Amino acid sequence: MNKAFLSTKLTAVIAIILCCGLYLTGYFQIIFAALIVLIASAIEYRKKLFSALGFQRKKTTLKSLFIHAPLIGIALFLFYGYIMIPIVTYLTGKPMDFSVFEQFKGDLSATLSLLLFIWISAAFGEEIVFRGYLMKQFTKFFGSGKISLVINIILFGFLFGLIHAYQGISGQILSGIIGMLLALIFHIRKNDLWFNIVLHGCFDTVAVVYIYHGWAL
């Protein structure tokens, strides 16, 4: 078994199996998954591990990070909150389950801690795992044709929804759709992971503001 196969194929398969194992055993945490894929990426790409995940300096501009990504993140949240949630909850007959966030309502210090955790785990962690690693590994194995791209986006959107099971069936469906939209943006931006991280973080930041104030969606 040559080194090329070990570093480019087997390492990725092992990393994915470990992440799946964490999920199936009920011990899945996105931060642990991010560490696994970072190690796998380091083994495969060595010094180029960050650029391989999509951390690209050439495509990153102050305008894209501080204007475009935040605006799209805010717009996406408003679309999610005022259009997607009513439609999906009407179709499923099940309201979103935000009970896990009730403790943060009106608690500024806890909300700030939540915000920090969300930027680390969701903005960075989820984007590294789902867009930076899994999407690109799928492309490596199955190519970048149109059919492959569609399967790529749908598959990891579905898996993205699964890890949000605590939000109920409506939350899983909505998270899956958001995951697909984030994947589509990642593709359109030619794998610009910084853009996705900021967009995702701004989306979740607005959500945290709503949680703190107890604003209903």
C-alpha positions as CSV (number, residue, x, y, z in Angstrom):
1,M,0.0,0.0,0.0
2,N,1.7,3.2,-1.2
3,K,2.0,6.4,0.8
4,A,-0.1,8.4,-1.7
5,F,-3.1,6.1,-1.1
6,L,-2.7,6.3,2.6
7,S,-2.5,10.1,2.7
8,T,-5.1,10.9,0.0
9,K,-7.7,8.2,0.4
10,L,-7.4,6.1,3.6
11,T,-6.9,9.1,5.9
12,A,-10.1,10.8,4.7
13,V,-12.1,7.6,5.0
14,I,-10.8,7.0,8.6
15,A,-11.6,10.7,9.5
16,I,-15.2,10.3,8.2
17,I,-15.7,7.0,10.0
18,L,-14.5,8.5,13.3
19,C,-16.9,11.4,12.9
20,C,-19.8,9.0,12.0
21,G,-18.8,6.9,15.0
22,L,-19.0,9.9,17.3
23,Y,-22.5,10.7,16.0
24,L,-23.8,7.2,16.3
25,T,-22.5,6.8,19.9
26,G,-24.2,10.0,20.9
27,Y,-20.9,11.8,21.7
28,F,-20.8,13.9,18.6
29,Q,-19.5,17.4,19.1
30,I,-18.6,19.6,16.2
31,I,-15.4,20.8,17.9
32,F,-14.2,17.2,18.1
33,A,-15.1,16.6,14.5
34,A,-13.3,19.7,13.5
35,L,-10.1,18.6,15.3
36,I,-10.4,15.2,13.6
37,V,-10.6,16.7,10.1
38,L,-7.9,19.2,10.8
39,I,-5.6,16.3,11.8
40,A,-6.6,14.4,8.7
41,S,-6.1,17.4,6.5
42,A,-2.6,18.0,8.0
43,I,-1.7,14.4,7.3
44,E,-2.9,14.7,3.7
45,Y,-1.8,18.2,2.8
46,R,0.9,18.9,5.4
47,K,1.8,22.7,5.4
48,K,-1.0,23.4,2.9
49,L,-3.7,22.1,5.2
50,F,-5.4,25.5,5.7
51,S,-5.4,26.5,2.0
52,A,-6.7,23.0,1.2
53,L,-9.7,23.6,3.5
54,G,-10.4,26.9,1.8
55,F,-8.6,29.5,3.9
56,Q,-7.4,31.4,0.9
57,R,-5.7,34.8,1.3
58,K,-6.0,35.8,-2.4
59,K,-9.8,35.6,-2.4
60,T,-10.3,37.3,1.0
61,T,-10.9,41.0,1.0
62,L,-12.0,43.4,3.8
63,K,-15.0,44.3,1.7
64,S,-16.1,40.7,1.3
65,L,-15.6,39.9,5.0
66,F,-16.9,43.0,6.6
67,I,-19.6,44.1,4.2
68,H,-20.8,41.3,1.8
69,A,-20.6,38.3,4.2
70,P,-22.4,40.0,7.1
71,L,-25.1,41.5,4.9
72,I,-25.8,38.1,3.2
73,G,-25.7,36.4,6.7
74,I,-28.3,38.9,8.1
75,A,-30.5,38.7,4.9
76,L,-30.3,34.9,5.1
77,F,-31.4,34.9,8.7
78,L,-34.4,37.1,8.0
79,F,-35.4,34.9,5.1
80,Y,-35.0,31.9,7.4
81,G,-36.9,33.4,10.2
82,Y,-39.8,35.1,8.5
83,I,-40.3,32.9,5.4
84,M,-38.7,29.5,5.8
85,I,-39.8,28.8,9.4
86,P,-43.5,29.6,8.8
87,I,-43.6,27.5,5.7
88,V,-41.8,24.5,7.1
89,T,-43.7,24.5,10.4
90,Y,-46.9,24.8,8.5
91,L,-46.0,21.8,6.4
92,T,-44.8,19.6,9.3
93,G,-47.3,20.8,11.9
94,K,-44.4,20.9,14.3
95,P,-43.0,24.1,15.8
96,M,-39.3,24.7,16.1
97,D,-37.9,23.5,19.4
98,F,-35.8,26.3,20.8
99,S,-36.1,25.2,24.4
100,V,-32.4,24.6,24.8
101,F,-31.9,28.3,24.4
102,E,-34.5,29.5,26.9
103,Q,-31.8,29.8,29.7
104,F,-30.1,32.6,27.7
105,K,-33.1,34.9,27.5
106,G,-32.3,38.2,29.3
107,D,-29.0,36.8,30.6
108,L,-26.3,39.0,29.1
109,S,-23.2,37.2,30.4
110,A,-24.5,33.8,29.5
111,T,-25.5,35.1,26.0
112,L,-22.1,36.5,25.4
113,S,-20.6,33.1,26.4
114,L,-23.0,31.5,24.0
115,L,-22.0,33.9,21.2
116,L,-18.3,33.0,21.7
117,F,-19.1,29.3,21.7
118,I,-21.3,29.6,18.6
119,W,-18.5,31.4,16.6
120,I,-16.0,28.7,17.6
121,S,-18.3,25.7,17.1
122,A,-20.7,26.7,14.5
123,A,-19.0,29.4,12.4
124,F,-15.6,27.9,12.4
125,G,-16.3,24.2,13.4
126,E,-19.2,23.5,11.2
127,E,-17.8,25.3,8.2
128,I,-14.4,23.5,8.5
129,V,-16.1,20.1,8.8
130,F,-19.0,20.4,6.3
131,R,-17.8,22.8,3.7
132,G,-14.0,22.9,4.1
133,Y,-13.4,19.2,4.5
134,L,-16.4,17.0,3.6
135,M,-17.5,18.9,0.5
136,K,-14.0,19.0,-0.9
137,Q,-13.3,15.4,-0.1
138,F,-16.5,14.4,-1.9
139,T,-15.2,16.4,-4.9
140,K,-11.9,14.6,-4.7
141,F,-13.5,11.2,-4.7
142,F,-16.4,11.8,-7.1
143,G,-15.4,14.7,-9.2
144,S,-16.9,18.2,-9.7
145,G,-19.5,17.5,-12.4
146,K,-23.0,18.9,-12.2
147,I,-24.5,15.7,-10.9
148,S,-21.7,15.2,-8.4
149,L,-22.2,18.8,-7.2
150,V,-25.9,18.4,-6.7
151,I,-25.4,15.2,-4.7
152,N,-22.6,16.8,-2.7
153,I,-24.8,19.8,-1.7
154,I,-27.9,17.6,-0.9
155,L,-26.0,14.9,1.0
156,F,-24.1,17.2,3.3
157,G,-27.1,19.5,3.7
158,F,-29.0,16.4,4.9
159,L,-26.2,15.5,7.4
160,F,-26.0,19.2,8.5
161,G,-29.7,18.9,9.4
162,L,-29.2,15.7,11.3
163,I,-26.8,17.3,13.8
164,H,-29.5,19.8,14.6
165,A,-31.9,17.2,15.8
166,Y,-32.3,19.0,19.1
167,Q,-34.4,21.6,17.2
168,G,-37.1,19.0,16.3
169,I,-38.1,17.8,12.9
170,S,-38.8,21.3,11.6
171,G,-35.4,22.4,12.9
172,Q,-33.7,19.5,11.1
173,I,-35.4,20.3,7.8
174,L,-34.6,24.1,8.1
175,S,-31.0,23.4,9.1
176,G,-30.6,21.0,6.2
177,I,-31.9,23.7,3.8
178,I,-29.5,26.3,5.3
179,G,-26.7,23.8,5.0
180,M,-27.4,23.4,1.3
181,L,-27.5,27.2,0.8
182,L,-24.2,27.5,2.6
183,A,-22.7,24.8,0.5
184,L,-24.0,26.5,-2.7
185,I,-22.4,29.8,-1.5
186,F,-19.1,28.0,-0.8
187,H,-19.2,26.6,-4.4
188,I,-20.1,29.9,-6.0
189,R,-17.3,31.7,-4.0
190,K,-14.9,29.0,-5.3
191,N,-14.3,27.4,-1.9
192,D,-13.7,30.7,0.0
193,L,-14.0,29.3,3.6
194,W,-13.4,32.6,5.3
195,F,-16.4,34.1,3.6
196,N,-18.6,31.2,4.7
197,I,-17.3,31.4,8.3
198,V,-18.1,35.1,8.6
199,L,-21.5,34.7,6.9
200,H,-22.4,31.8,9.2
201,G,-21.2,33.6,12.2
202,C,-23.3,36.7,11.4
203,F,-26.3,34.5,10.8
204,D,-26.0,33.0,14.2
205,T,-25.1,36.3,15.9
206,V,-28.5,37.7,14.8
207,A,-30.1,34.5,16.1
208,V,-28.4,35.0,19.5
209,V,-29.7,38.6,19.6
210,Y,-33.3,37.3,19.0
211,I,-32.7,34.7,21.7
212,Y,-31.5,37.2,24.3
213,H,-34.4,39.6,23.7
214,G,-37.0,36.7,23.5
215,W,-38.1,37.9,20.1
216,A,-40.4,35.3,18.5
217,L,-39.9,34.1,15.0
